[in-house]
């Protein structure tokens, strides 16, 4: 059974993401022209991406076909998948094969 959409929660998440994005944008703008500082910011963002993907996100990966279907449906509805490096994507696909074999 699909989770009902909690619009208040969705709005709260959207507001949080926008605030984070604005803060990052402000930091980038304040260091315009400073390649080393901008590279440092990109490294921090990459590190956070990796930490989230390998940690709390990976814990939420589907355990059943129904959960997988719901995740894929959400990805399609929301406009795709955030960038994940090739090795990570391969790992994710092998995980899905394991789930499929176990069902």
MARKERO-100251 format. One record per residue (C-alpha): x, y, z. Coordinates in Angstrom, 3 decimals, padded with zeros to 6 digits. Example, Ala and Ser with C-alpha at 12.3 -4.5 7.8 and 13.67 -1.06 7.14 Angstrom:
REM MARKERO-100251
+----------+----------+----------+
:       px :       py :       pz :
+----------+----------+----------+
:  012.300 : -004.500 :  007.800 :
:  013.670 : -001.060 :  007.140 :
+----------+----------+----------+
This chain:
REM MARKERO-100251
+----------+----------+----------+
:       px :       py :       pz :
+----------+----------+----------+
:  000.000 :  000.000 :  000.000 :
:  001.350 :  003.395 : -000.997 :
:  001.941 :  006.002 :  001.646 :
: -000.556 :  008.871 :  001.497 :
:  000.946 :  012.185 :  000.474 :
:  001.337 :  014.435 :  003.492 :
:  001.205 :  017.875 :  001.898 :
:  002.267 :  019.699 :  005.061 :
:  005.340 :  017.477 :  005.330 :
:  006.104 :  017.944 :  001.624 :
:  005.877 :  021.731 :  002.011 :
:  008.135 :  021.632 :  005.080 :
:  010.721 :  019.524 :  003.241 :
:  010.587 :  021.823 :  000.224 :
:  011.126 :  024.863 :  002.466 :
:  014.088 :  023.164 :  004.175 :
:  015.670 :  022.210 :  000.833 :
:  015.183 :  025.722 : -000.539 :
:  016.793 :  027.240 :  002.570 :
:  019.778 :  024.894 :  002.271 :
:  020.112 :  025.602 : -001.452 :
:  019.954 :  029.357 : -000.843 :
:  022.616 :  029.133 :  001.850 :
:  024.923 :  027.176 : -000.467 :
:  024.257 :  029.619 : -003.287 :
:  025.083 :  032.555 : -000.979 :
:  028.382 :  030.942 :  000.060 :
:  029.263 :  030.301 : -003.594 :
:  028.429 :  033.891 : -004.548 :
:  030.473 :  035.273 : -001.661 :
:  033.500 :  033.401 : -003.040 :
:  032.931 :  034.218 : -006.720 :
:  036.303 :  034.330 : -008.438 :
:  038.039 :  032.235 : -005.753 :
:  038.495 :  028.892 : -007.467 :
:  040.093 :  027.234 : -004.435 :
:  037.195 :  028.205 : -002.164 :
:  034.615 :  027.071 : -004.719 :
:  036.453 :  023.788 : -005.198 :
:  036.378 :  023.338 : -001.432 :
:  032.621 :  023.948 : -001.430 :
:  032.164 :  021.380 : -004.198 :
:  034.216 :  018.869 : -002.206 :
:  032.018 :  019.422 :  000.849 :
:  028.885 :  018.924 : -001.259 :
:  030.326 :  015.772 : -002.837 :
:  031.257 :  014.431 :  000.589 :
:  027.758 :  015.101 :  001.936 :
:  026.231 :  013.430 : -001.110 :
:  028.385 :  010.346 : -000.587 :
:  027.676 :  010.277 :  003.156 :
:  023.910 :  010.479 :  002.635 :
:  023.900 :  007.931 : -000.221 :
:  026.026 :  005.402 :  001.641 :
:  024.314 :  005.941 :  004.965 :
:  020.755 :  006.977 :  005.626 :
:  019.568 :  006.662 :  002.009 :
:  020.942 :  003.153 :  001.540 :
:  019.061 :  002.097 :  004.676 :
:  015.806 :  003.036 :  002.911 :
:  016.363 :  000.941 : -000.225 :
:  013.417 : -001.287 : -001.145 :
:  013.115 : -004.685 :  000.463 :
:  010.180 : -005.904 : -001.658 :
:  009.014 : -005.610 : -005.252 :
:  006.155 : -003.376 : -004.144 :
:  008.542 : -001.000 : -002.365 :
:  010.783 : -001.002 : -005.453 :
:  007.811 : -000.164 : -007.664 :
:  006.842 :  002.712 : -005.356 :
:  010.398 :  004.073 : -005.371 :
:  010.654 :  003.895 : -009.171 :
:  007.232 :  005.509 : -009.535 :
:  008.342 :  008.350 : -007.249 :
:  011.601 :  008.796 : -009.173 :
:  009.659 :  009.029 : -012.440 :
:  007.069 :  011.443 : -011.017 :
:  009.625 :  013.740 : -009.408 :
:  011.888 :  014.121 : -012.426 :
:  014.653 :  011.605 : -012.170 :
:  017.489 :  010.531 : -009.987 :
:  020.188 :  012.713 : -008.466 :
:  023.647 :  012.119 : -009.860 :
:  025.259 :  009.024 : -008.415 :
:  028.713 :  007.967 : -009.554 :
:  028.928 :  004.874 : -011.721 :
:  030.267 :  002.577 : -009.046 :
:  027.482 :  003.557 : -006.685 :
:  024.853 :  003.030 : -009.378 :
:  026.316 : -000.383 : -010.205 :
:  026.202 : -001.281 : -006.519 :
:  022.566 : -000.153 : -006.358 :
:  021.661 : -002.229 : -009.413 :
:  023.373 : -005.318 : -007.985 :
:  021.436 : -004.738 : -004.751 :
:  018.189 : -004.664 : -006.751 :
:  019.151 : -007.945 : -008.434 :
:  019.644 : -009.476 : -004.987 :
:  016.211 : -008.213 : -003.921 :
:  014.676 : -009.637 : -007.092 :
:  016.350 : -013.031 : -006.544 :
:  015.192 : -013.089 : -002.926 :
:  011.517 : -012.395 : -003.741 :
+----------+----------+----------+
